[in-house]
Amino acid sequence: YDIVGETDTHFADELSSAAVLIAVFALFYTNGNQIGLHRYYRDRIAETFFASRDALHQGMSGPAVGGIGITIDELTRDDGGRLRKPYPIVNMNAIMVDDDDTKTRLRGGANFIASPHYAGSDATGWLATPIYGGSQVGRPLHAATVAAASGAAVNSSAGYAGTGITRNRIVSVAMRLLNVRLGYWLVNPNWIARRQNSLGWTTKTVPTHFRPGLVHLLSRNWNRKAKFVELTDGGHFDNLGVYELVRRRCGIIVVCDGEADKDTSYSGLVSVARRAQEDFGASFYFEPGIGPERMVANLPLGYPSNAKAAASPYMVARISYPAAGDLPAMSGIVIYIKATMIDDVSFVTKGYKGSNPDFPHQSTVDQFFQAEQFEAYRELGYASARKCIRELDLGDLFGSPMRIWDQYLHDNRRLRGNQKQKQGRKSQ
């Protein structure tokens, strides 16, 4: 009995020692991006947007061969290496709740982009995107990865436009300990730029449970100088993707806003308009009477009973850019299309509204649409875009922003004038 007991004890000691060694190895060498929800989410993104034709024909899920390996810098290049249109700019949020800059810290982060040419932010600096796939870093920015990061809504230390319960320190620590995170750890462009000649072997750029995991958790290291930045949903900074287009002083910005907004508060637009003013000096102007009030659902729809519809699913705003350096002051427009109930949809979609009163502002927590739900949103989006294109004559005027603005003002003033005349006749 004593011999058996000693043998069991010795085996238990060896097993404990082996477990400790495995844990230490995992702490320093396991890639944190490969273990957790981000990897699962990225694979689902690849199956959706890089699906193989055979899988689609068979009604099955599965990424195309090599689809998951497509990098953001080669996404729009043809066989000759030339860029094709449209040019993709993927918006993300770089968490910086510990940054020295007060504005960045209060916002919770900085707008971080990945595009075929450059990746980075004002806070972290910018790098040529192919550097991430070069010999010194060795881990390219895959299109599926940045798409998943740009939709990583569930993450500690981050929330909608920098707000929410997940910004709370205690909640954030609990989420990290439970590994409840969709975000992606990326080597900081700032850190790479400072060490481009001394990076050495590429495993130094692997995000492990020790660094950044434990180091960031214990030292509050979410700032612009850290070795790694954590990238999350672009909506944690700008939910509409307008910020980077304002930076580029675009003449025409088209926004398709599908966020849940039952009160028509335009939270995403308000937030980005404020940040565009603070960071770039650009201001938005809405013509009284034909601005945000156009999309408030306050008109009787008729069917279903008690349902309300908006006068229009879109509006146009003028954006004024100040002079900057050698660039003169200029004006542009924002064409803003919003998911709101309108009368231009079919009986079937109105019937879906009858059974689902929150449509089209159902909670985005629901990520698994049924066929009838998908079709209702698809038809509403199609009808809204078609109405906007037709009424603004975008087929002919799309290259002339101020002509679109003038037509928008003229048509709506004429319409309002006709309505006043009808009301006057009725009162007589």
Secondary structure by P-SEA (a helix, b strand, c coil): caaaaaaaaaaaaaaaaaaaaaaaaaacccccccccaaaaaaaaaaaaccccaaaaaaccccccccccccccccccccccccccccbbbbbbbbbccccccaaaaaacccccccccccccccccccccccccccccccccccaaaaaaaaacccccccccccccccccaaaaaaaaaaccccccccccaaaaaacccccccccccccccccccccccccccccccccbbbbccccccccccaaaaaaacccbbbbbbbcccccccaaaaaaaaaaaaacccbbbbbccccccccccccccccccccbbbccccbbbbbbbbcccccccccccccccccccccccccaaaaaaaaacccccccccccccccaaaaaaaaaaaaaaaaaaaaaaccccccccaaaaaaaaaaaaaaaaaaaaaaaaaaac
